[in-house]
Amino acid sequence: MTEFDELKDLAKSTRREIISMIAKAGSGHPGGSLSIVEILVYLYSRELRVNPEDPEWDDRDRVVLSKGHGAPALYAVLALKRFFPLSELSTLRRLDSRLQGHPDMLLTPGIDMTTGSLGQGLSVANGMAIGSRLRGKRIRVFAIIGDGECQEGQIWEAAMAAGYHKLDNLICFLDHNRLQLDGPTEKIMDLEPLADKWRAFNWNVQEIDGHDFVQIQRALERAKKERGAPHLILAHTVKGKGVSFMEHNPVWHGKAPKPEELKKALEEFQNG
């Protein structure tokens, strides 16, 4: 058994829960949820200072899922880490459920920020990082943004502010799956040279395979050592990762699988 076998098993369970809850809800965003699984699994298993028994612990690290439509991935990981009952995942998007289509910090244990309007989460993460510094706390803030989201002007205002304030307690994962609702990002508004743009805003930048636990671990270890600037981890990912007919397919940005598609996906997890 290797060091990361347990995390790989947890990632598979997370993907199974994502597909199942979206299928039951009849709506949701599987593609961009599946692409951030390894990042969330690693954070909540190895990196974050959090307490499922006290989700509002004042000294906890913070997570801001700016690409809020990836909520099913976050919900699945939080449930598997016992922030709330696993059975609750089946209530996704129902009236009166604590698990709405986008994260709601007033409803769901473990959610640090309500998100959904793309572009805003990084600004909030900046505020949390500055607040931690002003309070003399050792809190780290982790933001997860999408590449399509980087077409929003507010992302770059936040990037400039974080660099200016040297927020070295801020780590931002950029889910670079190269697809958004209407197709490839390069066809809609090309983002390149993406890494260089972040460097120009005075961020420390690393590029990794966002599905490789070894690379995620090394990137976070390096981020801990580098001082004086915020950290951007540009994670190259696959939209729809783990489900053959969803991978690299923008159709699955916001489409729920039908029963026969759910069955096929679950069989792939079983055999994979």
GIVENJO-V776238 format. One record per residue. RES is the residue in three letters. PHI is phi in radians with two decimals (999 if undefined). PSI is psi in degrees with one decimal (* if undefined). Layout:
BEGIN
RES_PHI_PSI ; RES_PHI_PSI
END
This chain:
BEGIN
MET_999_129.6 ; THR_-1.55_169.9 ; GLU_-1.02_-30.5 ; PHE_-1.89_8.4 ; ASP_-1.05_-39.9 ; GLU_-1.10_-40.4 ; LEU_-1.19_-37.0 ; LYS_-1.11_-40.0 ; ASP_-1.14_-39.8 ; LEU_-1.16_-36.8 ; ALA_-1.11_-40.3 ; LYS_-1.14_-42.6 ; SER_-1.10_-39.0 ; THR_-1.08_-44.9 ; ARG_-1.12_-39.2 ; ARG_-1.06_-43.4 ; GLU_-1.19_-38.3 ; ILE_-1.02_-52.6 ; ILE_-1.13_-40.7 ; SER_-1.16_-43.7 ; MET_-1.24_-36.6 ; ILE_-1.19_-40.4 ; ALA_-1.08_-42.7 ; LYS_-1.17_-38.6 ; ALA_-1.23_-29.4 ; GLY_1.42_6.5 ; SER_-2.82_160.4 ; GLY_2.52_-173.2 ; HIS_-2.22_87.2 ; PRO_-1.26_-40.4 ; GLY_-0.99_-55.9 ; GLY_-1.37_-12.5 ; SER_-1.36_-43.5 ; LEU_-1.16_-27.1 ; SER_-1.33_-16.5 ; ILE_-1.90_12.6 ; VAL_-1.06_-51.7 ; GLU_-1.09_-36.7 ; ILE_-1.08_-48.6 ; LEU_-1.19_-42.0 ; VAL_-1.05_-44.6 ; TYR_-1.15_-45.6 ; LEU_-1.00_-50.5 ; TYR_-1.37_-14.9 ; SER_-1.67_-34.0 ; ARG_-2.21_-20.6 ; GLU_-1.97_-45.0 ; LEU_-1.33_142.7 ; ARG_-1.59_93.0 ; VAL_-2.43_162.9 ; ASN_-2.37_106.2 ; PRO_-1.00_-26.7 ; GLU_-1.41_-14.5 ; ASP_-2.47_72.9 ; PRO_-1.04_-21.4 ; GLU_-1.79_17.6 ; TRP_-0.85_125.9 ; ASP_-1.14_-29.5 ; ASP_-1.65_12.7 ; ARG_-1.24_155.3 ; ASP_-1.20_154.5 ; ARG_-1.92_146.4 ; VAL_-2.19_127.2 ; VAL_-2.06_107.6 ; LEU_-1.49_87.0 ; SER_-1.11_-39.3 ; LYS_-1.41_77.0 ; GLY_-1.08_-20.1 ; HIS_-1.20_-10.5 ; GLY_-1.46_16.0 ; ALA_-0.92_-39.1 ; PRO_-0.97_-34.9 ; ALA_-1.15_-44.2 ; LEU_-1.16_-42.7 ; TYR_-1.05_-44.4 ; ALA_-1.07_-45.0 ; VAL_-1.16_-42.9 ; LEU_-1.07_-40.9 ; ALA_-1.17_-43.3 ; LEU_-1.15_-23.7 ; LYS_-1.65_8.7 ; ARG_1.23_32.4 ; PHE_-1.30_-27.7 ; PHE_-2.74_165.1 ; PRO_-1.08_139.3 ; LEU_-1.05_-33.4 ; SER_-1.07_-21.7 ; GLU_-1.24_-18.1 ; LEU_-1.05_-28.7 ; SER_-1.23_-5.5 ; THR_-1.68_8.2 ; LEU_-0.82_128.6 ; ARG_1.18_8.3 ; ARG_-1.37_155.4 ; LEU_-1.06_137.4 ; ASP_1.25_4.7 ; SER_-1.35_151.4 ; ARG_-1.39_-7.1 ; LEU_-1.98_86.7 ; GLN_-1.52_178.7 ; GLY_-1.11_-24.4 ; HIS_-2.30_152.9 ; PRO_-1.08_141.1 ; ASP_-2.29_111.6 ; MET_-1.17_-18.3 ; LEU_-1.51_-10.2 ; LEU_-1.92_-42.9 ; THR_-1.91_123.9 ; PRO_-1.02_133.4 ; GLY_1.65_-9.0 ; ILE_-1.58_121.8 ; ASP_-1.61_-18.4 ; MET_-2.68_135.0 ; THR_-1.28_126.6 ; THR_-2.41_170.1 ; GLY_2.71_-40.1 ; SER_-1.38_106.9 ; LEU_-1.07_143.3 ; GLY_1.79_-16.2 ; GLN_-1.60_-23.9 ; GLY_-1.09_-35.9 ; LEU_-1.18_-35.2 ; SER_-1.09_-42.2 ; VAL_-1.12_-42.6 ; ALA_-1.06_-39.5 ; ASN_-0.97_-48.2 ; GLY_-1.06_-41.2 ; MET_-1.11_-41.9 ; ALA_-1.15_-42.3 ; ILE_-1.15_-42.7 ; GLY_-1.05_-41.5 ; SER_-1.05_-43.4 ; ARG_-1.11_-44.9 ; LEU_-1.13_-29.8 ; ARG_-1.53_-1.5 ; GLY_1.23_27.9 ; LYS_-1.68_159.6 ; ARG_-1.81_35.2 ; ILE_-1.39_134.6 ; ARG_-1.80_147.6 ; VAL_-2.08_129.0 ; PHE_-2.02_120.5 ; ALA_-1.88_144.5 ; ILE_-2.16_116.9 ; ILE_-2.11_162.7 ; GLY_-1.78_162.1 ; ASP_-1.29_-39.5 ; GLY_-1.06_-33.1 ; GLU_-1.11_-25.6 ; CYS_-1.25_-1.2 ; GLN_-1.46_-4.0 ; GLU_-1.51_132.1 ; GLY_-1.07_-31.6 ; GLN_-1.14_-28.5 ; ILE_-1.01_-43.2 ; TRP_-1.35_-29.4 ; GLU_-1.11_-43.0 ; ALA_-1.18_-39.0 ; ALA_-1.08_-42.7 ; MET_-1.13_-42.4 ; ALA_-1.15_-42.0 ; ALA_-1.12_-40.9 ; GLY_-1.14_-41.7 ; TYR_-1.09_-41.7 ; HIS_-1.51_2.3 ; LYS_0.91_53.3 ; LEU_-1.42_79.4 ; ASP_-1.37_1.0 ; ASN_-1.70_13.0 ; LEU_-1.96_125.3 ; ILE_-2.15_123.4 ; CYS_-1.99_122.8 ; PHE_-1.62_126.6 ; LEU_-1.83_112.2 ; ASP_-1.35_94.7 ; HIS_-1.69_76.4 ; ASN_-1.66_-2.1 ; ARG_1.19_11.5 ; LEU_-2.30_146.3 ; GLN_-2.36_-172.8 ; LEU_-0.89_-44.7 ; ASP_-1.68_2.5 ; GLY_2.42_-160.8 ; PRO_-1.14_139.5 ; THR_-1.05_-34.2 ; GLU_-1.18_-23.0 ; LYS_-1.52_-22.8 ; ILE_-1.66_-51.2 ; MET_-2.79_101.5 ; ASP_-1.06_132.5 ; LEU_-1.66_-14.7 ; GLU_-1.26_148.9 ; PRO_-1.43_103.8 ; LEU_-1.15_-49.7 ; ALA_-1.07_-41.4 ; ASP_-1.14_-32.2 ; LYS_-1.10_-42.7 ; TRP_-1.17_-38.7 ; ARG_-1.07_-36.3 ; ALA_-1.14_-23.5 ; PHE_-1.62_16.2 ; ASN_1.22_40.3 ; TRP_-1.80_146.5 ; ASN_-1.33_128.0 ; VAL_-2.14_133.8 ; GLN_-2.24_146.7 ; GLU_-2.02_131.7 ; ILE_-2.44_167.5 ; ASP_-1.42_112.8 ; GLY_-1.25_-1.0 ; HIS_-1.89_4.9 ; ASP_-1.85_110.7 ; PHE_-1.09_-33.7 ; VAL_-1.09_-46.1 ; GLN_-1.20_-36.1 ; ILE_-1.10_-45.0 ; GLN_-1.05_-47.8 ; ARG_-1.12_-38.1 ; ALA_-1.13_-41.4 ; LEU_-1.22_-37.2 ; GLU_-1.09_-41.2 ; ARG_-1.16_-40.0 ; ALA_-1.08_-33.7 ; LYS_-1.14_-30.3 ; LYS_-1.52_-26.2 ; GLU_-1.49_125.9 ; ARG_-1.99_159.0 ; GLY_1.57_3.7 ; ALA_-2.78_152.5 ; PRO_-1.22_163.6 ; HIS_-2.05_127.7 ; LEU_-1.96_119.4 ; ILE_-1.85_103.5 ; LEU_-1.45_101.9 ; ALA_-1.68_110.7 ; HIS_-1.33_119.0 ; THR_-2.30_174.1 ; VAL_-2.03_120.2 ; LYS_-1.14_131.5 ; GLY_1.37_17.7 ; LYS_-0.89_130.5 ; GLY_1.75_-13.2 ; VAL_-2.12_112.6 ; SER_-0.95_-42.9 ; PHE_-1.45_-4.7 ; MET_-1.75_-23.5 ; GLU_-1.10_134.1 ; HIS_1.06_22.0 ; ASN_-2.11_109.2 ; PRO_-1.14_-15.9 ; VAL_-0.98_-31.3 ; TRP_-1.60_17.5 ; HIS_-1.06_-47.5 ; GLY_-2.46_47.4 ; LYS_-2.23_132.0 ; ALA_-1.49_140.1 ; PRO_-1.24_142.8 ; LYS_-1.35_167.1 ; PRO_-0.90_-42.8 ; GLU_-1.23_-31.1 ; GLU_-1.28_-37.6 ; LEU_-1.06_-44.7 ; LYS_-1.04_-44.0 ; LYS_-1.12_-42.4 ; ALA_-1.10_-45.2 ; LEU_-1.12_-34.4 ; GLU_-1.14_-37.0 ; GLU_-1.13_-40.3 ; PHE_-1.12_-38.7 ; GLN_-1.16_-38.1 ; ASN_-1.61_-14.9 ; GLY_-1.37_*
END
